[in-house]
Every structure is written in C-alpha cells, then in structure tokens.
Amino acid sequence: MSLAIKYRPKNFDDHIGQDEIVKAFKRALREKRIAQAYLFAGPRGVGKTTTARILSKALNCDNFNDITENPCGKCSSCRDIENSRHIDVIEIDGASNRGIDEVRQIRENAKFLPARGRYKVYIIDEVHMLTIEAFNALLKTLEEPPKHVVFIFATTDPQKIPPTVLSRLQRYDFKPISTFDIIARLNQIVKVENINIDEKAIEEIARRSDGSLRDALVLLDQMRMFCEDRITYKDVLNILGAIEREVLEELLKAIYEGDYKKAISILDTILQRNLAILDFVKEFNEFLFDVFKEVVNNERKGYEKEDLMIFLNLALEMENAVRYSITPKVWLEFYISKMCFVPRTVQLMNILENYNIVYRAKDIKKEEKIKNEPKPLTLKEKLETYFLEKNDPYISGAILASNVIEENGKIKFIFKSENKFTAEELKTKLEVLQKALNYLNYPNREIEIIVEEENPLKLKLIRELGLRKEDEQ
Ligand SMILES: [Zn+2]
C-alpha cells in the first residue's frame, strides 16, 4: 500500500496542517450545527477530499447515535467511506460529470432517505468544471435541500463558481501545508515505517512537495523504491533531480524568448528553496547540454543549436564566475540576463566566429594549430589568472565582468551599469591593479574604471562581442 493512502488521516485528530478548519468543524459538530452545503477551496493535495471524507464519517459513524466530532475510523461505515464505497456517501468527479443530466440524476437521487447512515453526502470534486446549466440545476437543489442531504464541493478554482451558487455555500479555504508541518509528519512516518533517511533528505522532500502532504508521501515512496539502504540528501537530488525538469524547461523557454522578467522570476522561485547557487548552475548547465544534444540529434524542435551553443558558452562562463565569486547570485542573474539578451541566430556567423567553441568545431586544422601553439592570453585573461593565483577571486571576478581594453596607452576597465558597485569597489584597489599590470609587462599605465550607464544591455553585448575579437588579435 502506498504511504499516501496508508497515512491518509482517518479522523480530525490525525489531520495535519489545517488546524483552523479542523477546529471549526469539531466545534460545529459538537454543537450539532451542520450546513447543507460546503465549499472546500484550495490547491491540490492539501486535504480537501480527506476532510470531506472525515466529515462524512462524523455524520455517519456507527459507533455513535448521533453526529460526532470524533468518528471512530474503524466501524464498517467509517471504513467504507474511507474506501469510497459507502452507499450514502457519493463521490463525484466534477471534471467528468459536468453536464446537466448528471446533476439531474443527483437531484432525483437526493430525494431518497439515506439507506444506511444518518446523512446522504455528495462530495463533488473539481466542482468548478460543471457547466452553467448544471450549476443552475444544482442551484434549485441548494435552495431547498432535503434535510438529510449534505453537499461538499471541492475546488482548486473557486472564482469559476457562479456567485449565485457561492452564496449558498459555507466556504472553507484550505492553505498549502507548511514545510515545517510536512517535515514533522514525515519524521513520524519514517519512524513507524523504519525508513532509514537523512534529516536533510526529509527537508528536501518536504520542500519539493509545495505544501502538499500527499505529494511529499509520493516522493518518499519513490525514494524508498530506489534506495536500498539509507536515503541521503544526495540520493534525493540524484533521483528527483536537483530541480524539477519542468522548471528548467520553463526557464530555458523564457530565456530563449528573451523574456528577461519571466526568467528572473522563475530564478527567484527556484532560489527560494535555499539551493546552493553553484548546485543550481551545474544542474542548469547539464540540462542545457542535454537539450543541446537532443537538438543536434534531431530529437527535439523549438531551439536552434547555434543559439544553444551560445548559451552553453555563457553557461560555462557563468559556472566559473559563480564558483569564485562572493556574490554568486549577482553573477547568476547577470549571466541569465545576458542569455536573454544575446542576439539570436541573426548575424549568426558574425557572432559565432567570436566564440572559439564553434570556431574549433568548424575548422579542424585551426584546432590542431591551437593545440600546438596555445593562443596568447588576452590582457583580461591574464589579469583574471593573476588574481586567481593571488587567491583574490573577488578582483578576478570583477575583471571577468568588465571589458578590459588598452587605448591610447591607458588600460580601461569598462563595466556595465548593473555592475557599478563592483566598479566602485575596484576603484579602491587601484594599487593592486597597478602592481598586477607592472607584473604583466604593462608598466606604469594609467588605469581608468568606467561605468557605462546609457546603453541597453543588448547593444552593449553586441559591442562586447565585437571588442572581444580585437582583444584576441
Ligand atoms: Zn465509525
């Protein structure tokens, strides 16, 4: 039996994460106040159907002579409700029974007294899927419901329910279950089940379940199937992927469409999970490479392989920048926006020639030449290396973010406006820079640190690509 089914709450006391709602129901049941129609609204997997079943048990438990706040969960009525086979508790899927005929049938059927329990309960899941005609038919029943009938409507999308219907329902809003509550529940369950698992792995599973205990249990089940011995945090990352593939797909799509705002907002959502930034970057790069391979092998459409190559090149730079920086998030956002704005296959050859990766793939002879006589480093690369060797990754990273050019005997470090703080910081390090330049055989040069404010990133980037070529000469 799956954990999600085995540990579905059997009564209100087992219920997790919806304390306010549980409290309200217990009091109402104690005081014998039963509404005839309820609306349970909220995201999927947070206990709406489970609560509907527990309420049905409270109305029909055999171990009590009247409704109770504490159904036993063990009598045959409770068990049949649990397994959706109680004759008086009818569960209907609104998505596949959306028409007026189905609702008419419910109305006919509702007239008859319960066969076995005290109340006839209709649980209609995804009720917002009903057609307008079906809602209108339902409304007639809701206006004058038979005394022995209780309706429970569940929905993920309450705003789609007509106001005339809404006004007849007692509404409960179910919230996503807190990660804290999910972790606590998972801890109880792994103890009972003797599952050998790291605390950090539990936390990661809880985080991924997005407020759904059911999802958390499904993930735990999945992990249990794959890991024979102990489930570690690493196992969770390996098996479930550090980030869900759909999220990465969404991010890549936003980048490809140049939708900078969307890309950054997806990024924010991902980073809210407290993932190490370098881990995320590695995961993203691997994903990018997978997509690239699929495109090259004609297994996937929608992306140009040349564009993906440019992304990959930037992705590699990004990994380096993030690895050595004390402000990795800045670099991550910088490179993701760079990917958004980098020109697409337009002027393709022009741009690609600036990237050795393509250059090499195109010209094997050249590659051999490159192998034999290593390409001289640009001043920028020399400086980066110099400071990395001096164990000063911050300056190295700052230089990586700038364009370094030699002009009229001056050495210019040109920053983009979003890096102005880095530029300011670098201005305080002129002495160290001078020393580095002296060491690299650029003695006593004047240093200029420039922030370019006015140009949109896209233009800057095109120019940067042009400059890069000059650098390499
Ligand atoms: Zn019972």
Residues whose N, C-alpha, C, O or C-beta is under 5 A from the ligand:
A	BS01	ZN	C61 D62 N63 P71 C72 G73 K74 C75 C78
